[in-house]
Amino acid sequence: MCFGLVLISGAPYLPTLKNQIDTIFDFAQLNPGDTIIELGCGDGRMLIAAAKRDMNAVGYELNPILFVICWLRTLRFRGKVTVKFADFWGSNWPNADAVYVFLLPRLMPALERKIIKEEPRGIKVISFAFDFPGLKPLKMKNGILLYEFTPEVDSSP
Ligand SMILES: C[S@@+](CC[C@H](N)C(=O)[O-])C[C@H]1O[C@@H](n2cnc3c(N)ncnc32)[C@H](O)[C@@H]1O
């Protein structure tokens, strides 16, 4: 039931594979101490990979079973990994250097708007397979797409 309910506000659970996780970090070009946010962090595998690379990671997960699994799996990285049992749509995201998402095609237009709102200074976004309608990916490999959201220009007088 938990896995079904998440479909109302998000995407079903399917994990990112190991070689794709390597591509995420290859694309993101983050430094130790940088922060990556994962929207829908599943079992925590990407958060753990970030912590092992000496980065900070913040994951949002709405499925309570996956949240508990993720929370337990990331326990030994607690200094670097934060897991939030929360809907990322209704949350204010922390400052970060990159965002990773693996959701659904139908969510990408709304997600593009949410990223622009949450990250007005611009940010790198890595998406599993699915395109943002208003942007062109800078790179693609192993089903992973790299996007750069540029800073919003304030055109008010
Ligand atoms: C396709 S899975 C990807 C899991 C993980 N990111 C990975 O790549 O291994 C999508 C995940 O997003 C979670 N999710 C979907 N909508 C969400 C929402 N609105 N807030 C938080 N988590 C959500 C689902 O429960 C699921 O675990």
The ligand as a Gaussian input file, in Angstrom:
#p B3LYP/6-31G(d) Opt

LIG

0 1
 C       12.108000       5.760000      -9.284000
 S       12.380000       5.745000      -7.520000
 C       14.078000       6.272000      -7.414000
 C       14.726000       5.932000      -6.085000
 C       16.138000       6.473000      -5.916000
 N       16.189000       7.888000      -6.243000
 C       17.100000       5.758000      -6.809000
 O       17.412000       6.328000      -7.868000
 O       17.546000       4.635000      -6.498000
 C       11.464000       7.204000      -6.997000
 C       11.450000       7.379000      -5.497000
 O       10.868000       8.649000      -5.188000
 C       10.013000       8.506000      -4.067000
 N        9.073000       9.617000      -4.156000
 C        8.152000       9.796000      -5.122000
 N        7.496000      10.936000      -4.943000
 C        8.014000      11.516000      -3.829000
 C        7.737000      12.742000      -3.149000
 N        6.807000      13.571000      -3.598000
 N        8.475000      13.046000      -2.056000
 C        9.429000      12.192000      -1.614000
 N        9.724000      11.010000      -2.225000
 C        9.026000      10.678000      -3.331000
 C        9.414000       7.115000      -4.242000
 O        8.903000       6.601000      -3.029000
 C       10.619000       6.337000      -4.756000
 O       11.391000       5.834000      -3.708000

